[in-house]
């Protein structure tokens, strides 16, 4: 077996999809009133319409954390933590996503 998808709940599925399109330039491959799927190669992020937002961090690999952080801020993202070198050997930044989701941009040390 191998991991291929994860479900996270959002109270406002429509707003979450609008945010993903505007800030992250991501569109669902499938969408109805109950769920939406966003594909990343062999991995799928599934957003489920829910009564309670799921807390989760969605991590993205970047070849330039600072550049990509700046780009999403220009598209309206709200910064939680600016890019910084981390003890685990990566440069990371954090963005407030829809609901209780947090988005991480991680790349090589700067």
Biopython code that builds the backbone (N, CA, C, O; Angstrom):
import numpy as np
from Bio.PDB.StructureBuilder import StructureBuilder

atoms = [
    (1, "UNK", "N", (0.840, -1.180, 0.000)),
    (1, "UNK", "CA", (0.000, 0.000, 0.000)),
    (1, "UNK", "C", (0.881, 1.238, 0.000)),
    (1, "UNK", "O", (2.006, 1.223, 0.500)),
    (2, "UNK", "N", (0.334, 2.329, -0.583)),
    (2, "UNK", "CA", (1.021, 3.603, -0.516)),
    (2, "UNK", "C", (-0.003, 4.711, -0.347)),
    (2, "UNK", "O", (-1.134, 4.626, -0.827)),
    (3, "UNK", "N", (0.430, 5.753, 0.352)),
    (3, "UNK", "CA", (-0.442, 6.902, 0.596)),
    (3, "UNK", "C", (-0.797, 7.569, -0.723)),
    (3, "UNK", "O", (0.077, 7.824, -1.552)),
    (4, "UNK", "N", (-2.110, 7.857, -0.922)),
    (4, "UNK", "CA", (-2.465, 8.562, -2.158)),
    (4, "UNK", "C", (-3.456, 9.701, -1.959)),
    (4, "UNK", "O", (-3.658, 10.486, -2.885)),
    (5, "UNK", "N", (-4.095, 9.829, -0.767)),
    (5, "UNK", "CA", (-4.977, 10.966, -0.544)),
    (5, "UNK", "C", (-5.197, 11.206, 0.942)),
    (5, "UNK", "O", (-4.948, 10.339, 1.781)),
    (6, "UNK", "N", (-5.675, 12.415, 1.241)),
    (6, "UNK", "CA", (-6.043, 12.784, 2.598)),
    (6, "UNK", "C", (-7.282, 13.666, 2.515)),
    (6, "UNK", "O", (-7.420, 14.477, 1.600)),
    (7, "UNK", "N", (-8.184, 13.495, 3.484)),
    (7, "UNK", "CA", (-9.399, 14.311, 3.580)),
    (7, "UNK", "C", (-9.217, 15.340, 4.689)),
    (7, "UNK", "O", (-8.737, 15.008, 5.772)),
    (8, "UNK", "N", (-9.598, 16.582, 4.423)),
    (8, "UNK", "CA", (-9.677, 17.609, 5.459)),
    (8, "UNK", "C", (-11.032, 18.291, 5.331)),
    (8, "UNK", "O", (-11.531, 18.509, 4.227)),
    (9, "UNK", "N", (-11.613, 18.621, 6.465)),
    (9, "UNK", "CA", (-12.926, 19.249, 6.470)),
    (9, "UNK", "C", (-12.830, 20.766, 6.516)),
    (9, "UNK", "O", (-11.975, 21.330, 7.199)),
    (10, "UNK", "N", (-13.721, 21.413, 5.778)),
    (10, "UNK", "CA", (-13.845, 22.874, 5.808)),
    (10, "UNK", "C", (-15.329, 23.225, 5.916)),
    (10, "UNK", "O", (-16.178, 22.613, 5.269)),
    (11, "UNK", "N", (-15.616, 24.222, 6.746)),
    (11, "UNK", "CA", (-17.008, 24.647, 6.939)),
    (11, "UNK", "C", (-17.573, 25.320, 5.692)),
    (11, "UNK", "O", (-18.760, 25.187, 5.395)),
    (12, "UNK", "N", (-16.728, 26.039, 4.968)),
    (12, "UNK", "CA", (-17.175, 26.757, 3.772)),
    (12, "UNK", "C", (-16.368, 26.272, 2.566)),
    (12, "UNK", "O", (-15.332, 26.844, 2.226)),
    (13, "UNK", "N", (-16.854, 25.223, 1.936)),
    (13, "UNK", "CA", (-16.150, 24.618, 0.808)),
    (13, "UNK", "C", (-15.993, 25.600, -0.350)),
    (13, "UNK", "O", (-14.928, 25.655, -0.965)),
    (14, "UNK", "N", (-17.012, 26.361, -0.652)),
    (14, "UNK", "CA", (-16.941, 27.323, -1.757)),
    (14, "UNK", "C", (-15.849, 28.351, -1.511)),
    (14, "UNK", "O", (-15.050, 28.632, -2.404)),
    (15, "UNK", "N", (-15.808, 28.918, -0.301)),
    (15, "UNK", "CA", (-14.781, 29.919, 0.033)),
    (15, "UNK", "C", (-13.390, 29.301, -0.001)),
    (15, "UNK", "O", (-12.444, 29.947, -0.451)),
    (16, "UNK", "N", (-13.248, 28.063, 0.465)),
    (16, "UNK", "CA", (-11.948, 27.387, 0.443)),
    (16, "UNK", "C", (-11.456, 27.205, -0.988)),
    (16, "UNK", "O", (-10.278, 27.416, -1.274)),
    (17, "UNK", "N", (-12.352, 26.817, -1.881)),
    (17, "UNK", "CA", (-11.961, 26.631, -3.284)),
    (17, "UNK", "C", (-11.621, 27.961, -3.947)),
    (17, "UNK", "O", (-10.688, 28.034, -4.748)),
    (18, "UNK", "N", (-12.368, 29.006, -3.620)),
    (18, "UNK", "CA", (-12.045, 30.335, -4.160)),
    (18, "UNK", "C", (-10.668, 30.793, -3.675)),
    (18, "UNK", "O", (-9.904, 31.361, -4.455)),
    (19, "UNK", "N", (-10.339, 30.556, -2.404)),
    (19, "UNK", "CA", (-9.033, 30.913, -1.846)),
    (19, "UNK", "C", (-7.912, 30.130, -2.545)),
    (19, "UNK", "O", (-6.896, 30.706, -2.933)),
    (20, "UNK", "N", (-8.106, 28.824, -2.701)),
    (20, "UNK", "CA", (-7.089, 27.998, -3.369)),
    (20, "UNK", "C", (-6.838, 28.464, -4.802)),
    (20, "UNK", "O", (-5.699, 28.444, -5.269)),
    (21, "UNK", "N", (-7.870, 28.873, -5.486)),
    (21, "UNK", "CA", (-7.721, 29.359, -6.852)),
    (21, "UNK", "C", (-6.984, 30.705, -6.877)),
    (21, "UNK", "O", (-6.055, 30.896, -7.661)),
    (22, "UNK", "N", (-7.404, 31.623, -6.020)),
    (22, "UNK", "CA", (-6.823, 32.971, -6.020)),
    (22, "UNK", "C", (-5.387, 32.988, -5.494)),
    (22, "UNK", "O", (-4.508, 33.579, -6.122)),
    (23, "UNK", "N", (-5.145, 32.356, -4.367)),
    (23, "UNK", "CA", (-3.855, 32.448, -3.685)),
    (23, "UNK", "C", (-2.862, 31.401, -4.175)),
    (23, "UNK", "O", (-1.689, 31.709, -4.386)),
    (24, "UNK", "N", (-3.314, 30.191, -4.354)),
    (24, "UNK", "CA", (-2.396, 29.088, -4.669)),
    (24, "UNK", "C", (-2.444, 28.667, -6.137)),
    (24, "UNK", "O", (-1.648, 27.838, -6.578)),
    (25, "UNK", "N", (-3.390, 29.247, -6.898)),
    (25, "UNK", "CA", (-3.573, 28.908, -8.317)),
    (25, "UNK", "C", (-3.884, 27.426, -8.516)),
    (25, "UNK", "O", (-3.380, 26.794, -9.444)),
    (26, "UNK", "N", (-4.721, 26.880, -7.632)),
    (26, "UNK", "CA", (-5.118, 25.470, -7.693)),
    (26, "UNK", "C", (-6.605, 25.373, -7.977)),
    (26, "UNK", "O", (-7.410, 26.086, -7.377)),
    (27, "UNK", "N", (-6.963, 24.495, -8.886)),
    (27, "UNK", "CA", (-8.363, 24.251, -9.225)),
    (27, "UNK", "C", (-8.667, 22.773, -8.982)),
    (27, "UNK", "O", (-7.808, 21.918, -9.199)),
    (28, "UNK", "N", (-9.881, 22.473, -8.536)),
    (28, "UNK", "CA", (-10.228, 21.069, -8.301)),
    (28, "UNK", "C", (-10.408, 20.310, -9.615)),
    (28, "UNK", "O", (-10.834, 20.870, -10.625)),
    (29, "UNK", "N", (-10.075, 19.034, -9.574)),
    (29, "UNK", "CA", (-10.341, 18.154, -10.709)),
    (29, "UNK", "C", (-11.781, 17.644, -10.650)),
    (29, "UNK", "O", (-12.385, 17.328, -11.676)),
    (30, "UNK", "N", (-12.317, 17.571, -9.433)),
    (30, "UNK", "CA", (-13.712, 17.178, -9.215)),
    (30, "UNK", "C", (-14.261, 18.065, -8.110)),
    (30, "UNK", "O", (-13.554, 18.412, -7.163)),
    (31, "UNK", "N", (-15.550, 18.429, -8.246)),
    (31, "UNK", "CA", (-16.156, 19.297, -7.238)),
    (31, "UNK", "C", (-17.658, 19.112, -7.281)),
    (31, "UNK", "O", (-18.270, 19.178, -8.347)),
    (32, "UNK", "N", (-18.252, 18.881, -6.120)),
    (32, "UNK", "CA", (-19.702, 18.951, -5.980)),
    (32, "UNK", "C", (-19.988, 19.647, -4.654)),
    (32, "UNK", "O", (-19.075, 20.214, -4.054)),
    (33, "UNK", "N", (-21.224, 19.619, -4.185)),
    (33, "UNK", "CA", (-21.560, 20.347, -2.963)),
    (33, "UNK", "C", (-20.970, 19.725, -1.698)),
    (33, "UNK", "O", (-20.950, 20.375, -0.653)),
    (34, "UNK", "N", (-20.498, 18.499, -1.768)),
    (34, "UNK", "CA", (-19.976, 17.791, -0.593)),
    (34, "UNK", "C", (-18.465, 17.713, -0.517)),
    (34, "UNK", "O", (-17.908, 17.598, 0.575)),
    (35, "UNK", "N", (-17.782, 17.774, -1.667)),
    (35, "UNK", "CA", (-16.334, 17.571, -1.662)),
    (35, "UNK", "C", (-15.685, 18.109, -2.924)),
    (35, "UNK", "O", (-16.347, 18.370, -3.929)),
    (36, "UNK", "N", (-14.368, 18.269, -2.842)),
    (36, "UNK", "CA", (-13.578, 18.671, -4.002)),
    (36, "UNK", "C", (-12.236, 17.939, -3.924)),
    (36, "UNK", "O", (-11.697, 17.729, -2.837)),
    (37, "UNK", "N", (-11.709, 17.558, -5.078)),
    (37, "UNK", "CA", (-10.413, 16.885, -5.122)),
    (37, "UNK", "C", (-9.413, 17.756, -5.871)),
    (37, "UNK", "O", (-9.707, 18.313, -6.928)),
    (38, "UNK", "N", (-8.223, 17.855, -5.289)),
    (38, "UNK", "CA", (-7.130, 18.616, -5.903)),
    (38, "UNK", "C", (-5.960, 17.663, -6.020)),
    (38, "UNK", "O", (-5.458, 17.155, -5.018)),
    (39, "UNK", "N", (-5.528, 17.424, -7.245)),
    (39, "UNK", "CA", (-4.509, 16.418, -7.526)),
    (39, "UNK", "C", (-3.115, 17.026, -7.592)),
    (39, "UNK", "O", (-2.906, 18.095, -8.163)),
    (40, "UNK", "N", (-2.174, 16.315, -6.992)),
    (40, "UNK", "CA", (-0.748, 16.656, -7.036)),
    (40, "UNK", "C", (-0.009, 15.404, -7.477)),
    (40, "UNK", "O", (0.579, 14.699, -6.657)),
    (41, "UNK", "N", (-0.042, 15.131, -8.767)),
    (41, "UNK", "CA", (0.565, 13.888, -9.246)),
    (41, "UNK", "C", (-0.218, 12.700, -8.722)),
    (41, "UNK", "O", (-1.413, 12.573, -8.990)),
    (42, "UNK", "N", (0.457, 11.820, -7.967)),
    (42, "UNK", "CA", (-0.216, 10.634, -7.447)),
    (42, "UNK", "C", (-0.868, 10.875, -6.086)),
    (42, "UNK", "O", (-1.447, 9.956, -5.506)),
    (43, "UNK", "N", (-0.779, 12.107, -5.571)),
    (43, "UNK", "CA", (-1.376, 12.437, -4.280)),
    (43, "UNK", "C", (-2.576, 13.365, -4.489)),
    (43, "UNK", "O", (-2.522, 14.276, -5.315)),
    (44, "UNK", "N", (-3.657, 13.130, -3.739)),
    (44, "UNK", "CA", (-4.869, 13.928, -3.876)),
    (44, "UNK", "C", (-5.252, 14.521, -2.518)),
    (44, "UNK", "O", (-5.360, 13.808, -1.520)),
    (45, "UNK", "N", (-5.453, 15.825, -2.503)),
    (45, "UNK", "CA", (-6.007, 16.521, -1.344)),
    (45, "UNK", "C", (-7.508, 16.598, -1.555)),
    (45, "UNK", "O", (-7.971, 17.110, -2.575)),
    (46, "UNK", "N", (-8.272, 16.088, -0.591)),
    (46, "UNK", "CA", (-9.730, 16.113, -0.688)),
    (46, "UNK", "C", (-10.259, 17.060, 0.382)),
    (46, "UNK", "O", (-9.996, 16.889, 1.572)),
    (47, "UNK", "N", (-11.010, 18.060, -0.065)),
    (47, "UNK", "CA", (-11.682, 18.971, 0.850)),
    (47, "UNK", "C", (-13.121, 18.501, 0.987)),
    (47, "UNK", "O", (-13.849, 18.389, 0.002)),
    (48, "UNK", "N", (-13.518, 18.228, 2.224)),
    (48, "UNK", "CA", (-14.879, 17.788, 2.506)),
    (48, "UNK", "C", (-15.653, 18.932, 3.155)),
    (48, "UNK", "O", (-15.137, 19.596, 4.055)),
    (49, "UNK", "N", (-16.887, 19.167, 2.706)),
    (49, "UNK", "CA", (-17.768, 20.099, 3.400)),
    (49, "UNK", "C", (-18.046, 19.504, 4.777)),
    (49, "UNK", "O", (-18.451, 18.347, 4.888)),
    (50, "UNK", "N", (-17.828, 20.296, 5.823)),
    (50, "UNK", "CA", (-17.941, 19.775, 7.182)),
    (50, "UNK", "C", (-18.559, 20.821, 8.106)),
    (50, "UNK", "O", (-18.578, 22.011, 7.794)),
    (51, "UNK", "N", (-19.058, 20.358, 9.239)),
    (51, "UNK", "CA", (-19.588, 21.274, 10.243)),
    (51, "UNK", "C", (-18.475, 21.913, 11.057)),
    (51, "UNK", "O", (-18.670, 22.970, 11.659)),
    (52, "UNK", "N", (-17.300, 21.272, 11.079)),
    (52, "UNK", "CA", (-16.153, 21.752, 11.845)),
    (52, "UNK", "C", (-14.927, 21.738, 10.936)),
    (52, "UNK", "O", (-14.698, 20.767, 10.215)),
    (53, "UNK", "N", (-14.140, 22.814, 10.968)),
    (53, "UNK", "CA", (-12.892, 22.866, 10.196)),
    (53, "UNK", "C", (-11.859, 21.918, 10.788)),
    (53, "UNK", "O", (-11.690, 21.859, 12.005)),
    (54, "UNK", "N", (-11.173, 21.181, 9.931)),
    (54, "UNK", "CA", (-10.074, 20.313, 10.366)),
    (54, "UNK", "C", (-8.798, 21.127, 10.499)),
    (54, "UNK", "O", (-8.438, 21.860, 9.577)),
    (55, "UNK", "N", (-8.101, 21.012, 11.640)),
    (55, "UNK", "CA", (-6.777, 21.638, 11.707)),
    (55, "UNK", "C", (-5.774, 20.733, 10.993)),
    (55, "UNK", "O", (-5.695, 19.539, 11.282)),
    (56, "UNK", "N", (-5.019, 21.296, 10.072)),
    (56, "UNK", "CA", (-4.000, 20.531, 9.342)),
    (56, "UNK", "C", (-3.023, 21.501, 8.709)),
    (56, "UNK", "O", (-3.358, 22.651, 8.426)),
    (57, "UNK", "N", (-1.813, 21.018, 8.491)),
    (57, "UNK", "CA", (-0.814, 21.780, 7.756)),
    (57, "UNK", "C", (-0.565, 21.066, 6.437)),
    (57, "UNK", "O", (-0.253, 19.876, 6.412)),
    (58, "UNK", "N", (-0.705, 21.807, 5.340)),
    (58, "UNK", "CA", (-0.495, 21.282, 4.000)),
    (58, "UNK", "C", (0.862, 21.810, 3.529)),
    (58, "UNK", "O", (1.028, 23.018, 3.363)),
    (59, "UNK", "N", (1.821, 20.931, 3.315)),
    (59, "UNK", "CA", (3.187, 21.346, 3.004)),
    (59, "UNK", "C", (3.503, 21.264, 1.520)),
    (59, "UNK", "O", (3.136, 20.303, 0.843)),
    (60, "UNK", "N", (4.194, 22.298, 1.021)),
    (60, "UNK", "CA", (4.623, 22.366, -0.375)),
    (60, "UNK", "C", (6.124, 22.518, -0.440)),
    (60, "UNK", "O", (6.712, 23.310, 0.297)),
    (61, "UNK", "N", (6.743, 21.760, -1.323)),
    (61, "UNK", "CA", (8.173, 21.869, -1.584)),
    (61, "UNK", "C", (8.403, 22.992, -2.588)),
    (61, "UNK", "O", (7.662, 23.121, -3.562)),
    (62, "UNK", "N", (9.424, 23.801, -2.350)),
    (62, "UNK", "CA", (9.748, 24.927, -3.221)),
    (62, "UNK", "C", (11.250, 24.975, -3.448)),
    (62, "UNK", "O", (12.025, 24.599, -2.569)),
    (63, "UNK", "N", (11.662, 25.433, -4.614)),
    (63, "UNK", "CA", (13.097, 25.640, -4.835)),
    (63, "UNK", "C", (13.526, 27.026, -4.361)),
    (63, "UNK", "O", (14.720, 27.317, -4.303)),
    (64, "UNK", "N", (12.544, 27.900, -4.016)),
    (64, "UNK", "CA", (12.839, 29.238, -3.495)),
    (64, "UNK", "C", (11.690, 29.667, -2.585)),
    (64, "UNK", "O", (10.713, 30.266, -3.036)),
    (65, "UNK", "N", (11.824, 29.355, -1.317)),
    (65, "UNK", "CA", (10.784, 29.636, -0.321)),
    (65, "UNK", "C", (10.432, 31.122, -0.289)),
    (65, "UNK", "O", (9.255, 31.480, -0.254)),
    (66, "UNK", "N", (11.442, 31.985, -0.302)),
    (66, "UNK", "CA", (11.197, 33.429, -0.208)),
    (66, "UNK", "C", (10.404, 33.949, -1.404)),
    (66, "UNK", "O", (9.478, 34.742, -1.236)),
    (67, "UNK", "N", (10.758, 33.513, -2.596)),
    (67, "UNK", "CA", (10.053, 33.944, -3.816)),
    (67, "UNK", "C", (8.600, 33.495, -3.786)),
    (67, "UNK", "O", (7.694, 34.280, -4.064)),
    (68, "UNK", "N", (8.381, 32.223, -3.448)),
    (68, "UNK", "CA", (7.019, 31.703, -3.458)),
    (68, "UNK", "C", (6.174, 32.296, -2.336)),
    (68, "UNK", "O", (4.978, 32.520, -2.521)),
    (69, "UNK", "N", (6.771, 32.550, -1.184)),
    (69, "UNK", "CA", (6.080, 33.218, -0.085)),
    (69, "UNK", "C", (5.619, 34.613, -0.531)),
    (69, "UNK", "O", (4.472, 34.994, -0.302)),
    (70, "UNK", "N", (6.505, 35.355, -1.156)),
    (70, "UNK", "CA", (6.167, 36.695, -1.642)),
    (70, "UNK", "C", (5.034, 36.628, -2.669)),
    (70, "UNK", "O", (4.132, 37.467, -2.657)),
    (71, "UNK", "N", (5.079, 35.637, -3.553)),
    (71, "UNK", "CA", (4.058, 35.503, -4.607)),
    (71, "UNK", "C", (2.678, 35.257, -4.011)),
    (71, "UNK", "O", (1.709, 35.877, -4.451)),
    (72, "UNK", "N", (2.558, 34.372, -3.025)),
    (72, "UNK", "CA", (1.231, 34.107, -2.461)),
    (72, "UNK", "C", (0.737, 35.295, -1.632)),
    (72, "UNK", "O", (-0.466, 35.547, -1.572)),
    (73, "UNK", "N", (1.653, 36.022, -0.994)),
    (73, "UNK", "CA", (1.237, 37.234, -0.277)),
    (73, "UNK", "C", (0.684, 38.264, -1.250)),
    (73, "UNK", "O", (-0.299, 38.939, -0.942)),
    (74, "UNK", "N", (1.298, 38.394, -2.415)),
    (74, "UNK", "CA", (0.812, 39.338, -3.430)),
    (74, "UNK", "C", (-0.564, 38.960, -3.948)),
    (74, "UNK", "O", (-1.294, 39.816, -4.450)),
    (75, "UNK", "N", (-0.931, 37.677, -3.832)),
    (75, "UNK", "CA", (-2.249, 37.218, -4.272)),
    (75, "UNK", "C", (-3.257, 37.204, -3.119)),
    (75, "UNK", "O", (-4.363, 36.684, -3.268)),
    (76, "UNK", "N", (-2.875, 37.777, -1.966)),
    (76, "UNK", "CA", (-3.827, 37.938, -0.878)),
    (76, "UNK", "C", (-3.685, 37.004, 0.298)),
    (76, "UNK", "O", (-4.525, 37.032, 1.196)),
    (77, "UNK", "N", (-2.655, 36.173, 0.331)),
    (77, "UNK", "CA", (-2.459, 35.285, 1.477)),
    (77, "UNK", "C", (-2.107, 36.086, 2.721)),
    (77, "UNK", "O", (-1.569, 37.190, 2.637)),
    (78, "UNK", "N", (-2.416, 35.514, 3.867)),
    (78, "UNK", "CA", (-2.079, 36.106, 5.157)),
    (78, "UNK", "C", (-0.917, 35.317, 5.755)),
    (78, "UNK", "O", (-1.015, 34.106, 5.955)),
    (79, "UNK", "N", (0.176, 36.010, 6.035)),
    (79, "UNK", "CA", (1.370, 35.364, 6.582)),
    (79, "UNK", "C", (1.170, 34.995, 8.044)),
    (79, "UNK", "O", (0.683, 35.800, 8.838)),
    (80, "UNK", "N", (1.547, 33.779, 8.389)),
    (80, "UNK", "CA", (1.619, 33.371, 9.787)),
    (80, "UNK", "C", (3.056, 33.443, 10.282)),
    (80, "UNK", "O", (3.312, 33.798, 11.432)),
    (81, "UNK", "N", (3.994, 33.099, 9.393)),
    (81, "UNK", "CA", (5.420, 33.136, 9.737)),
    (81, "UNK", "C", (6.221, 33.350, 8.459)),
    (81, "UNK", "O", (6.099, 32.587, 7.501)),
    (82, "UNK", "N", (7.029, 34.383, 8.456)),
    (82, "UNK", "CA", (7.887, 34.680, 7.298)),
    (82, "UNK", "C", (8.952, 33.597, 7.137)),
    (82, "UNK", "O", (9.232, 32.855, 8.079)),
    (83, "UNK", "N", (9.550, 33.504, 5.939)),
    (83, "UNK", "CA", (10.583, 32.495, 5.716)),
    (83, "UNK", "C", (11.721, 32.602, 6.725)),
    (83, "UNK", "O", (12.193, 33.687, 7.064)),
    (84, "UNK", "N", (12.135, 31.441, 7.183)),
    (84, "UNK", "CA", (13.257, 31.372, 8.110)),
    (84, "UNK", "C", (13.925, 30.021, 8.027)),
    (84, "UNK", "O", (13.295, 29.027, 7.666)),
    (85, "UNK", "N", (15.202, 29.983, 8.359)),
    (85, "UNK", "CA", (15.950, 28.724, 8.381)),
    (85, "UNK", "C", (15.543, 27.930, 9.617)),
    (85, "UNK", "O", (15.497, 28.474, 10.721)),
    (86, "UNK", "N", (15.252, 26.661, 9.434)),
    (86, "UNK", "CA", (14.759, 25.811, 10.510)),
    (86, "UNK", "C", (15.825, 24.815, 10.941)),
    (86, "UNK", "O", (16.722, 24.475, 10.169)),
    (87, "UNK", "N", (15.722, 24.360, 12.161)),
    (87, "UNK", "CA", (16.693, 23.427, 12.736)),
    (87, "UNK", "C", (16.753, 22.102, 11.987)),
    (87, "UNK", "O", (17.770, 21.410, 12.045)),
    (88, "UNK", "N", (15.688, 21.740, 11.290)),
    (88, "UNK", "CA", (15.666, 20.462, 10.562)),
    (88, "UNK", "C", (16.321, 20.559, 9.188)),
    (88, "UNK", "O", (16.269, 19.611, 8.406)),
    (89, "UNK", "N", (16.946, 21.723, 8.890)),
    (89, "UNK", "CA", (17.729, 21.845, 7.663)),
    (89, "UNK", "C", (16.965, 22.326, 6.453)),
    (89, "UNK", "O", (17.326, 21.996, 5.324)),
    (90, "UNK", "N", (15.916, 23.099, 6.664)),
    (90, "UNK", "CA", (15.131, 23.635, 5.549)),
    (90, "UNK", "C", (14.769, 25.085, 5.865)),
    (90, "UNK", "O", (14.855, 25.528, 7.010)),
    (91, "UNK", "N", (14.369, 25.803, 4.841)),
    (91, "UNK", "CA", (13.835, 27.156, 4.996)),
    (91, "UNK", "C", (12.325, 27.022, 4.828)),
    (91, "UNK", "O", (11.858, 26.436, 3.852)),
    (92, "UNK", "N", (11.562, 27.563, 5.777)),
    (92, "UNK", "CA", (10.110, 27.365, 5.745)),
    (92, "UNK", "C", (9.380, 28.654, 6.087)),
    (92, "UNK", "O", (9.881, 29.506, 6.820)),
    (93, "UNK", "N", (8.172, 28.767, 5.529)),
    (93, "UNK", "CA", (7.269, 29.883, 5.805)),
    (93, "UNK", "C", (5.867, 29.303, 5.922)),
    (93, "UNK", "O", (5.583, 28.227, 5.396)),
    (94, "UNK", "N", (4.983, 30.034, 6.625)),
    (94, "UNK", "CA", (3.641, 29.536, 6.880)),
    (94, "UNK", "C", (2.594, 30.584, 6.540)),
    (94, "UNK", "O", (2.756, 31.767, 6.840)),
    (95, "UNK", "N", (1.517, 30.130, 5.909)),
    (95, "UNK", "CA", (0.414, 30.957, 5.424)),
    (95, "UNK", "C", (-0.874, 30.455, 6.059)),
    (95, "UNK", "O", (-1.062, 29.249, 6.215)),
    (96, "UNK", "N", (-1.768, 31.382, 6.428)),
    (96, "UNK", "CA", (-3.096, 30.987, 6.905)),
    (96, "UNK", "C", (-3.935, 30.559, 5.706)),
    (96, "UNK", "O", (-4.142, 31.335, 4.773)),
    (97, "UNK", "N", (-4.407, 29.343, 5.739)),
    (97, "UNK", "CA", (-5.287, 28.842, 4.691)),
    (97, "UNK", "C", (-6.736, 29.000, 5.094)),
    (97, "UNK", "O", (-7.033, 29.642, 6.101)),
    (98, "UNK", "N", (-7.637, 28.430, 4.328)),
    (98, "UNK", "CA", (-9.052, 28.493, 4.670)),
    (98, "UNK", "C", (-9.353, 27.674, 5.932)),
    (98, "UNK", "O", (-8.721, 26.646, 6.179)),
    (99, "UNK", "N", (-10.313, 28.134, 6.717)),
    (99, "UNK", "CA", (-10.681, 27.426, 7.941)),
    (99, "UNK", "C", (-9.503, 27.348, 8.889)),
    (99, "UNK", "O", (-8.858, 28.355, 9.181)),
    (100, "UNK", "N", (-9.224, 26.142, 9.370)),
    (100, "UNK", "CA", (-8.091, 25.918, 10.273)),
    (100, "UNK", "C", (-6.886, 25.347, 9.543)),
    (100, "UNK", "O", (-5.962, 24.834, 10.174)),
    (101, "UNK", "N", (-6.888, 25.434, 8.210)),
    (101, "UNK", "CA", (-5.756, 24.917, 7.443)),
    (101, "UNK", "C", (-4.611, 25.926, 7.448)),
    (101, "UNK", "O", (-4.820, 27.138, 7.401)),
    (102, "UNK", "N", (-3.413, 25.393, 7.505)),
    (102, "UNK", "CA", (-2.199, 26.190, 7.417)),
    (102, "UNK", "C", (-1.403, 25.630, 6.237)),
    (102, "UNK", "O", (-1.333, 24.415, 6.051)),
    (103, "UNK", "N", (-0.807, 26.515, 5.447)),
    (103, "UNK", "CA", (-0.013, 26.100, 4.309)),
    (103, "UNK", "C", (1.453, 26.406, 4.584)),
    (103, "UNK", "O", (1.800, 27.505, 5.015)),
    (104, "UNK", "N", (2.302, 25.427, 4.331)),
    (104, "UNK", "CA", (3.743, 25.552, 4.553)),
    (104, "UNK", "C", (4.453, 25.540, 3.213)),
    (104, "UNK", "O", (4.147, 24.735, 2.334)),
    (105, "UNK", "N", (5.408, 26.449, 3.074)),
    (105, "UNK", "CA", (6.295, 26.456, 1.914)),
    (105, "UNK", "C", (7.676, 26.122, 2.459)),
    (105, "UNK", "O", (8.206, 26.839, 3.307)),
    (106, "UNK", "N", (8.255, 25.032, 1.969)),
    (106, "UNK", "CA", (9.550, 24.603, 2.471)),
    (106, "UNK", "C", (10.524, 24.404, 1.327)),
    (106, "UNK", "O", (10.188, 23.805, 0.305)),
    (107, "UNK", "N", (11.730, 24.911, 1.507)),
    (107, "UNK", "CA", (12.750, 24.792, 0.479)),
    (107, "UNK", "C", (14.131, 24.688, 1.087)),
    (107, "UNK", "O", (14.276, 24.566, 2.303)),
    (108, "UNK", "N", (15.151, 24.736, 0.235)),
    (108, "UNK", "CA", (16.525, 24.653, 0.725)),
    (108, "UNK", "C", (16.894, 25.875, 1.563)),
    (108, "UNK", "O", (16.318, 26.951, 1.400)),
    (109, "UNK", "N", (17.856, 25.695, 2.454)),
    (109, "UNK", "CA", (18.314, 26.793, 3.291)),
    (109, "UNK", "C", (18.774, 27.964, 2.456)),
    (109, "UNK", "O", (19.412, 27.792, 1.418)),
    (110, "UNK", "N", (18.437, 29.191, 2.930)),
    (110, "UNK", "CA", (18.807, 30.404, 2.207)),
    (110, "UNK", "C", (20.124, 30.964, 2.663)),
    (110, "UNK", "O", (20.572, 31.988, 2.146)),
]
sb = StructureBuilder()
sb.init_structure("model")
sb.init_model(0)
sb.init_chain("A")
sb.init_seg("    ")
for serial, (resi, resn, name, xyz) in enumerate(atoms, 1):
    if name == "N":
        sb.init_residue(resn, " ", resi, " ")
    sb.init_atom(name, np.array(xyz, "f"), 0.0, 1.0, " ", f" {name:<3s}", serial, name[0])
structure = sb.get_structure()
